[in-house]
Each structure stands twice: as C-alpha cells, then as structure tokens.
C-alpha cells in the first residue's frame, strides 16, 4: 500500500518524519511555486509519503486551514499516486463527548464542514460535504485509538452556527483540514482517513488559543506515536 500523510504545521510533522525515518524529496518542477514540502520512506511493505503545507511567504507562519490543505493534497496525490490518504494533525475536543488533552481520534463515518453555509437547494448539501472515511476500525482497536467523527472549519473560535452544525453530526474533533483532504483524496480515487490529537477542549473553561500552545507538545507526541503505530499496523490489517 502507498500511504500519503497530509499535515499542516511543521511542529505536528517533525516528530512523525523523525519517527518514521522519512527523507526529504524535491518538489516536482511543475509545483515549484508552492510552499509545500515533501518526504518519503518505506515502512515494511508500505511506501509512506508525507506532505506539509509549508510556510506563508508573506508572514513566515505555518499555513493552516482548508485552502493550504487542498493544495497539499493535490500535490501529494499527483506526485505519489497514493492508495490511502491520511489527514494527521491536532484538533479541539469536546468534554461532553469525553474529549481530553492528548487523546487521539481515528476518523469514523464521514468528515464534514461546519462553517460553509450556502442556503440554496443543492449547494447547501455540497457545502457541508460528508466525505466517506475508510473503515480501519480493526487497526484502531489494536492500537487503542478512539473512533470519532471529525468536523472541519477555517476558524479557531466557535460561532453559534458552527456549534449547531457540529452537534448535528455529533463531532468529536473540531479541526481545520480534514474535509478538504478527504475531498481531494476522493477525486483521485484514494481511500481516506484522519488521525487527530486533542490540544484544547472546545466546550471547556479555557480559551482554545491558550490551550493550543500549552498542549501542543503533548498532543503532537501522542499524534506521532499513533501515526507510526497506524502505518505499522497497516501491514497486518485483516
């Protein structure tokens, strides 16, 4: 199996690259203008490729959100022709659904957008998404991963409208890339899943922007360990 891992922030990706022993590869000439960066490796029988969104040329900050994730997944799918695309990164969790700092969710059911509201028949459904997730429940069970529904939006805060959409699908993880990655993966005929590690509790007492930085190291370490475990377990999937 050829696996493509799509990640937003260098802080999220660095431990994954290190633990998987991935090596940097040159960006294809046709993609030279984009800031995305690529890595490649071999884990057992599986070829593993990784793409990171890179840094914004104007601010020097990590590119986050669906715009960059779409471009990264397009680049990775065209360059590597994966069988499986994994959106890996951090997320907000929910105390009401037993979310806790450092918990890692394996996506289940479908991934959704919660902040794209287009109240026109047909367009509304398209904007919501609902992109299918491959069933890796056996792998998740062996690793002790928590199954969870993932919901995507481009804002860190939570509006009343976003909250309503998230509650409609009983989402466990609120994040900023997965639905975009899933859409592109589907266009290329690849399977999709997501691994998301909790940095902040959306319905908790602390502002998410404060918790994010306080818990980023713990969340990324947990994420890396489970991404490595997931890739290794793919070789024994039944």
C-alpha positions in Angstrom: 0.0 0.0 0.0 1.2 3.5 -0.7 0.2 5.9 2.1 0.2 9.7 1.8 0.1 11.6 5.1 -1.0 15.3 4.9 -0.1 17.6 7.7 -0.4 21.4 8.2 2.2 22.5 10.8 5.9 21.7 10.9 5.5 21.2 14.7 3.0 18.5 14.0 5.0 16.9 11.2 8.5 16.9 12.7 8.1 14.0 15.2 6.3 12.0 12.5 9.1 12.5 10.0 11.7 11.6 12.6 9.9 8.5 14.0 9.2 7.1 10.5 12.7 7.9 9.2 11.3 9.8 6.2 13.7 11.6 3.9 13.0 14.9 2.1 12.4 14.8 -1.6 12.5 17.6 -4.2 9.2 19.3 -5.1 8.4 18.4 -8.7 9.3 21.2 -11.1 5.6 21.8 -12.0 4.9 22.6 -8.3 8.0 24.8 -7.7 5.9 27.9 -6.8 4.1 26.3 -4.0 5.4 26.3 -0.4 4.5 22.7 0.4 7.3 20.3 1.4 7.6 16.5 0.7 9.1 13.5 2.5 9.3 9.8 1.6 10.1 6.5 3.2 9.4 2.7 3.3 7.8 1.2 6.3 7.6 -2.6 6.0 5.7 -3.3 2.8 4.2 0.1 2.7 5.5 3.2 0.9 4.9 6.2 3.0 4.9 9.8 1.7 4.3 13.0 3.6 3.4 16.5 2.6 3.4 19.5 4.9 1.6 22.8 4.0 4.7 24.8 4.4 5.0 28.4 5.4 3.2 31.5 4.2 5.7 33.6 2.1 4.2 36.8 3.4 4.2 36.1 7.2 6.6 33.2 7.6 3.9 31.3 9.6 2.7 27.8 9.1 -0.1 27.6 6.6 -3.2 26.1 8.2 -6.8 25.6 7.1 -8.6 24.2 4.1 -7.0 26.3 1.4 -3.5 25.1 2.0 -4.7 21.5 2.8 -6.4 21.3 -0.6 -3.2 22.4 -2.4 -1.1 20.0 -0.3 -3.3 17.0 -1.0 -3.4 17.8 -4.7 0.4 17.9 -4.8 0.8 14.7 -2.8 -1.8 12.8 -4.8 -0.4 13.9 -8.2 3.2 13.3 -7.1 2.8 10.0 -5.3 -0.4 8.3 -6.5 -1.4 7.1 -3.0 -3.8 4.3 -2.2 -4.7 5.8 1.1 -4.6 9.5 2.3 -4.3 10.3 6.0 -5.1 13.7 7.3 -3.0 13.9 10.5 -2.9 16.8 12.9 -4.3 18.4 16.0 -7.8 19.3 16.9 -10.2 20.6 19.5 -12.1 18.0 21.6 -15.4 18.2 23.5 -15.8 17.5 27.2 -19.4 16.4 26.6 -18.1 13.6 24.4 -15.3 12.6 26.8 -12.6 14.5 24.9 -9.4 15.1 26.8 -6.0 16.7 26.1 -3.7 14.4 24.1 -6.5 11.9 23.1 -6.1 10.7 19.5 -9.1 10.1 17.4 -9.3 7.8 14.4 -11.9 9.2 12.0 -15.1 7.2 11.5 -18.2 7.6 9.4 -17.7 10.8 7.4 -15.9 14.1 7.7 -17.9 17.3 7.4 -17.6 21.1 7.1 -19.3 23.1 9.8 -18.6 26.6 8.6 -19.8 26.6 4.9 -23.3 27.8 4.9 -24.9 28.3 1.4 -28.7 28.4 1.9 -29.5 27.4 -1.7 -31.0 24.0 -2.6 -28.3 21.5 -3.6 -25.5 24.0 -2.8 -26.1 23.6 0.9 -25.6 19.9 0.8 -22.5 20.3 -1.3 -21.0 22.8 1.0 -21.5 20.6 4.1 -19.5 17.8 2.4 -19.9 14.4 4.2 -16.9 12.7 2.6 -16.5 9.0 3.4 -13.9 7.6 5.7 -12.4 4.2 5.1 -13.0 1.5 7.8 -9.9 1.0 9.8 -11.7 0.0 12.9 -9.7 -3.2 13.3 -6.4 -1.2 13.2 -7.8 1.4 15.6 -8.9 -1.3 18.0 -5.5 -2.9 18.0 -3.9 0.5 18.7 -6.5 1.5 21.3 -7.5 4.5 19.2 -10.8 6.3 20.0 -13.1 6.4 17.0 -14.6 9.8 16.4 -16.4 12.0 13.9 -14.3 14.8 12.5 -15.6 18.3 11.5 -13.7 20.9 9.6 -13.8 24.7 9.6 -11.4 27.6 9.0 -11.7 29.4 12.3 -10.3 28.5 15.7 -13.2 30.0 17.6 -16.7 28.6 17.7 -19.7 30.5 16.5 -23.3 29.6 17.4 -23.9 28.5 13.8 -20.8 26.3 13.8 -21.7 24.7 17.1 -25.1 23.8 15.7 -23.6 22.1 12.7 -21.1 20.2 14.9 -23.8 19.0 17.1 -25.9 17.7 14.2 -23.1 15.2 13.3 -22.0 14.5 17.0 -18.5 15.5 16.1 -15.7 14.5 18.5 -12.9 16.6 16.8 -13.1 20.2 15.5 -10.2 20.9 13.2 -9.2 22.8 10.1 -8.1 20.5 7.3 -9.6 17.0 7.1 -12.7 17.6 4.9 -10.6 19.4 2.3 -8.1 16.5 2.3 -10.9 14.0 2.0 -12.5 15.7 -0.9 -9.3 15.7 -2.9 -8.4 12.1 -2.0 -11.8 11.1 -3.3 -11.3 12.9 -6.6 -8.1 10.8 -7.0 -9.8 7.6 -6.1 -7.8 7.1 -2.9 -9.2 5.9 0.4 -9.2 8.4 3.2 -9.0 8.5 7.0 -7.8 11.0 9.7 -5.9 10.9 12.9 -6.4 13.9 15.2 -4.9 14.7 18.6 -6.6 17.0 21.0 -4.9 20.2 22.0 -7.8 22.1 23.5 -11.3 21.5 24.9 -13.8 23.4 22.8 -16.5 23.4 25.5 -14.1 23.8 28.4 -13.4 26.7 30.7 -10.2 27.9 28.9 -9.8 29.8 25.6 -8.7 27.4 22.8 -5.9 29.6 21.7 -4.3 29.4 25.1 -4.7 25.7 25.5 -3.5 25.0 21.9 0.0 26.3 22.7 0.1 24.9 26.2 -0.7 21.4 25.0 0.8 21.3 21.5 3.9 19.3 22.5 1.9 16.6 24.3 -0.6 16.4 21.5 2.0 16.2 18.7 4.0 13.5 20.6 0.8 11.4 21.0 -0.1 12.0 17.4 3.3 10.9 16.2 3.3 7.7 18.2 -0.1 6.8 16.9 0.6 7.7 13.2 3.7 5.4 13.4 1.6 2.7 15.0 -1.1 3.1 12.4 1.3 2.8 9.5 3.0 -0.2 11.0 -0.4 -1.9 11.7 -1.5 -1.5 8.0 0.9 -4.2 7.2 -1.0 -6.7 9.3 -4.5 -5.4 8.5 -7.0 -8.2 8.2 
